[in-house]
Amino acid sequence: MNISGILSINKSGINGLQNNMDNIANNIANSETIGYKNRNTTFQELVNNQTTAQEANLTAGTSLGLNTGVGVNSESINFAQGSLQQTGKTTDFAIQGQGFFGIYNQNGELLLTRDGSFTRDSTGQLVNASGNKVAVDATIPETSWPNGDLNVASDGNISIVNNGISTSVGKLRMYLPQNNEDLVSVGNNNYTVKNGNQLQVMANPSIKQGYLEASTVDLADSMTDMIATQRAYQMNAKALQATDDMFEVINRLAN
């Protein structure tokens, strides 16, 4: 392996660690975000098996793999259940176990979220903090719901209670992907499913009204990961500088 190859190894390490640092910073920034799921970065070793006898003194029939750097294998989302925090607000909802709320963005596209911090807008529709409509199977149009207290059962059935009289008005539509690995983050704590993958409507979700799901980010773990990543980045930067110094010496001797 020549010096150019060593530079390539240093470069891949710095790029991979910068990617991980960005991921850790995003986790820390969202440690208080409702329904946020911790992101993890995994790496893989890049190996080159095309080693020749000129590069190493190999016996006949022997192959040798040389490390050529590190690559980001994947950035996975940890969909573990977050702790539930009681708010007492009737339009706050937390999911126990699997499932996602559905919301429609400005283009009418269905997005999934675990953030159940909703409100009712001026027309009476249930919306999220961005004003996007929440997926509801309404038996009575939301704009025509009667006055009264909003009550949502654990299975998502919605009723309005007024003077002791309960009127059923619809049900929160909950979604479940075939596999959480099919989900792709689209920002703002929302997800979509990969093209062609199926999404089913849950028949029996488990919802708690007056609660919100906390972020799954562990700040102590994230800070530890950040320090370790910074140290590794510094070591790669020093190795890169040393390799560059070697280049400078070789060029000076060659002239």
Steps between C-alpha positions, in 0.01 A plus 500: 500500500639841406471828685198602291322196640584607855355845429183332374470304826536820707244675283243222536547499876453876530191495275345211692565658839362835381185319392473340842561835673219659297272215605591536869448877485156445347411258780611744770308786338183285505537358851188694604305450176173313551500158337856533363686173444874471558715452186796262497791488254673172421827463311659233286865429424600548138740227389703466182603141420693590184839479674785398272840344561655840428310650794568222749717191521230238458542125458331339200123476530482744790266798489508796733235760566612852575284748683412783262298708740159513659158554351161588650305176484163646600323759709229316688212639704435347842122467525500394865212622713561837665376581848150649526459843655164613630383842377127489575427666165212329320661539157830341606538131419769238556529161336574199716685239298499492123333736256512852361263793466428607145517862385459662160750761388423803282524279188249251638769233552458263793779518757546301820600631841516401865448861607142520626505866602187618315250783519168585337520784249246774442287269285500225762739265321768314692845626387864477609732788595569572131131525419494169313179300526500188713362182339153442649223268383215738579143378522399865542705763310751656738373847416155389627604335824275614787627711786628316803799315638713294262541142616723245328490137610809279505395344167482845336121543499409868535193633676376840614352515847252779577288508816562130557394408146768334286490531121726276291664710225778284356828322564869588484650311208817322610752343264746214525776428244595141427845579634634814667805466273264600216466849651695796369539823699378807308573757771288672763465169688305348210551184297388349174521142375729386220339474158296185456498400867166436660343694785205366694239675711504375858176354628588507870760762588582598857471875556519705819324836495659780697851355459795554265788266416842634594809485282706179522830692500720427803699820549772333708560235232492762223756721676728198552468406132575858400823512706616163361424611145687828549808313626489260205461793261804674652708182463401468133584866442845452656561191286395698193744778591781247552433346159500843341836573665634175350384614157680829550828326591475261201430787259797697640734201459375430150582853381 
